[in-house]
Amino acid sequence: MSKRTIHIIHPEDSSTDFLNLITEYIKEFSKINLIKLKTQEDHSIFFELIHTIDKNELILFFGHGTSTGLSGAVTKDYENHEFITEKQLKIFSEKNVMILSCRSNQYLKSYFKECNIQSAIGFPNLITDYEEIEHHDDPERLNDVSAKDIELFKEAIIDVMKFSLEDYVMGNLSIIQFYNRIKLRINKKIINLYNESPNKGKLPLGKMLNDMVDGMIFLNKNH
């Protein structure tokens, strides 16, 4: 097992439970520090725990977000829709973070520099349920998305992330190499769709994969 530790912040929310498959996979070959947030106390303690993470280690955030912040847990007993907002992004100061949430690319672009983050990977709107279609930047572009398309897209996210993280750990990749590996795997999935049928690449799944790879960003404070 690699000596690298990956820190995963995952607020409790049934709509993001599918991301648990990534965690289950990578813990077979990497040390995992899983920070599950369920209660108000969990969320409060988190702001202290984050400072104990070594700046050279990778932090993953799995959850929902907007262009101005990240959401916390949503359960029958507790909801925290504004967990990390605007300049609170500075809790990741001097750290390497991948924020797997909707519009984290916009959030990072707005606050990355002033929050002194070492490096970060962000994503555009990710269609993992119908609510994201309603709030998409161009809803007409995805008005023919079906439940099956969404499930296939979620499966693609899981595959891309778990195998890219395996490469990151086992190949001792840098953050920029990890970012490029993610983009490579998404592009391979798009190519495979076109190889199966040119029309498939233009259907909803192909569009969602294209939007994902086109909207990804990598930021580094030294560049």
C-alpha positions in Angstrom: 0.0 0.0 0.0 1.2 3.5 -0.9 2.4 5.8 1.9 0.4 8.6 0.3 -2.7 9.6 2.2 -5.8 10.9 0.4 -8.2 13.0 2.5 -11.8 12.8 1.4 -14.4 15.2 2.6 -17.9 13.8 1.9 -21.0 15.4 3.4 -23.8 13.0 4.0 -26.3 13.3 1.1 -28.2 10.4 -0.5 -27.8 12.0 -4.0 -24.0 11.7 -3.7 -23.8 8.2 -2.2 -22.7 6.8 -5.6 -19.3 8.5 -5.0 -18.7 6.0 -2.2 -17.7 3.6 -4.9 -14.6 5.7 -5.5 -13.6 5.7 -1.9 -14.1 2.0 -1.6 -11.9 1.4 -4.6 -9.0 3.6 -3.7 -8.8 2.4 -0.1 -7.5 -0.9 -1.4 -4.1 0.7 -2.4 -3.9 4.0 -0.5 -4.3 5.3 3.0 -7.6 7.1 3.3 -8.7 9.7 5.8 -12.5 9.8 5.2 -14.2 12.8 6.8 -17.9 12.2 6.7 -20.1 15.1 7.8 -23.5 14.3 9.1 -24.3 16.6 12.1 -23.8 20.3 12.9 -20.9 19.2 15.3 -19.2 17.4 12.4 -19.3 20.5 10.3 -17.9 22.7 13.1 -15.1 20.2 14.0 -14.1 20.0 10.3 -12.8 23.6 10.3 -10.3 22.5 13.0 -9.4 19.2 11.4 -8.6 20.7 8.0 -5.6 22.5 9.5 -4.0 19.2 10.6 -3.7 17.9 7.0 -0.2 18.1 5.5 0.1 20.6 2.7 1.7 18.1 0.3 -1.3 15.6 0.5 -4.3 15.6 -1.7 -7.8 16.6 -0.5 -10.9 15.6 -2.3 -14.3 17.2 -1.8 -17.2 15.0 -2.8 -20.6 16.8 -2.7 -22.8 19.6 -4.1 -21.7 23.1 -4.8 -22.4 26.3 -6.6 -20.3 29.1 -8.1 -20.1 30.7 -4.6 -19.7 27.8 -2.2 -19.9 24.2 -1.2 -22.8 22.5 0.4 -22.7 20.4 3.6 -24.8 17.4 4.7 -28.5 17.0 3.7 -30.2 14.4 5.9 -33.7 14.0 7.4 -32.3 15.4 10.7 -29.9 18.1 9.5 -29.3 20.3 6.4 -26.4 22.6 5.7 -26.7 24.2 2.3 -24.0 26.8 2.9 -21.1 24.9 4.4 -18.1 26.6 2.8 -18.9 30.0 1.2 -17.0 32.5 -0.8 -13.7 33.4 1.0 -14.1 30.5 3.4 -12.3 28.6 0.6 -9.2 29.9 2.4 -9.4 26.8 4.7 -7.6 25.1 1.8 -4.7 27.6 2.0 -1.4 26.1 1.0 -3.1 22.8 0.2 -3.9 20.7 -2.9 -7.6 20.1 -3.5 -9.9 18.6 -6.0 -13.5 19.8 -5.7 -15.8 17.3 -7.3 -19.0 19.4 -7.2 -21.0 21.5 -9.6 -19.5 24.8 -10.7 -16.4 24.4 -8.5 -14.5 25.7 -11.6 -16.3 29.1 -11.2 -15.9 29.1 -7.4 -12.2 28.4 -7.7 -11.7 31.0 -10.4 -13.3 33.7 -8.1 -11.4 33.0 -4.9 -8.3 30.8 -5.7 -5.6 33.5 -5.6 -6.8 35.4 -2.5 -7.3 32.2 -0.6 -3.7 31.2 -1.3 -4.5 27.6 -2.4 -1.4 25.6 -3.6 -3.2 23.9 -6.5 -6.8 23.0 -7.3 -8.9 21.0 -9.8 -12.5 22.2 -10.5 -15.4 21.1 -12.5 -18.4 22.6 -14.4 -22.0 21.7 -13.8 -22.2 17.9 -13.5 -25.6 16.3 -14.4 -26.0 13.6 -11.7 -29.7 14.2 -11.1 -32.6 16.2 -12.8 -32.1 19.2 -10.6 -28.8 19.9 -12.3 -30.6 20.0 -15.7 -33.0 22.7 -14.5 -30.1 24.8 -13.3 -27.7 24.2 -16.2 -26.2 27.2 -18.0 -27.9 26.0 -21.2 -30.9 23.7 -20.2 -32.1 23.4 -23.8 -28.8 21.7 -24.6 -29.7 18.9 -22.3 -33.5 18.8 -22.6 -33.4 15.2 -24.0 -31.4 13.7 -21.1 -33.0 10.6 -19.7 -32.6 8.8 -16.3 -30.5 6.2 -18.1 -28.2 8.9 -19.5 -27.7 10.3 -16.0 -26.9 6.8 -14.6 -24.4 6.2 -17.4 -22.8 9.6 -16.7 -22.5 8.8 -13.0 -20.8 5.4 -13.9 -18.4 7.3 -16.1 -17.5 9.7 -13.3 -16.8 6.8 -11.0 -14.6 5.0 -13.5 -12.7 8.1 -14.5 -12.0 9.1 -10.9 -11.2 5.7 -9.3 -8.7 4.8 -12.1 -7.1 8.2 -12.3 -6.7 8.2 -8.5 -5.1 4.8 -8.8 -2.7 6.2 -11.3 -2.0 9.2 -9.0 -1.1 7.0 -6.1 0.6 4.1 -7.8 2.5 6.2 -10.3 3.4 8.9 -7.8 1.9 11.5 -10.1 2.0 15.3 -9.5 -1.4 17.1 -9.2 -1.1 18.5 -12.8 -0.4 14.9 -14.0 -3.4 13.7 -12.1 -5.5 16.4 -13.7 -4.3 15.5 -17.2 -5.0 11.8 -16.5 -8.6 12.7 -15.6 -9.0 14.6 -18.9 -7.4 11.8 -20.8 -9.8 9.2 -19.4 -12.9 11.4 -20.2 -11.7 12.0 -23.7 -11.1 8.2 -24.2 -14.8 7.6 -23.1 -15.9 10.2 -25.7 -13.8 8.6 -28.4 -15.2 5.2 -27.5 -18.8 6.6 -27.9 -17.9 7.9 -31.4 -16.3 4.6 -32.3 -19.4 2.7 -31.3 -21.5 5.1 -33.4 -20.7 8.6 -34.6 -24.2 9.7 -33.5 -23.6 8.5 -29.9 -21.1 11.2 -29.3 -23.8 13.8 -30.1 -26.3 12.2 -27.8 -26.8 13.4 -24.1 -24.0 11.2 -22.6 -21.5 12.5 -25.2 -22.6 16.1 -24.5 -22.3 15.7 -20.8 -18.8 14.1 -21.1 -17.8 16.9 -23.5 -19.1 19.6 -21.1 -17.2 18.0 -18.2 -13.8 17.8 -19.9 -14.2 21.3 -21.5 -15.2 22.9 -18.2 -12.4 21.3 -16.0 -9.8 23.7 -14.7 -6.4 23.3 -13.0 -5.0 26.2 -11.0 -1.6 26.5 -9.4 -0.4 29.5 -7.4 3.0 29.3 -9.0 1.7 29.8 -12.5 
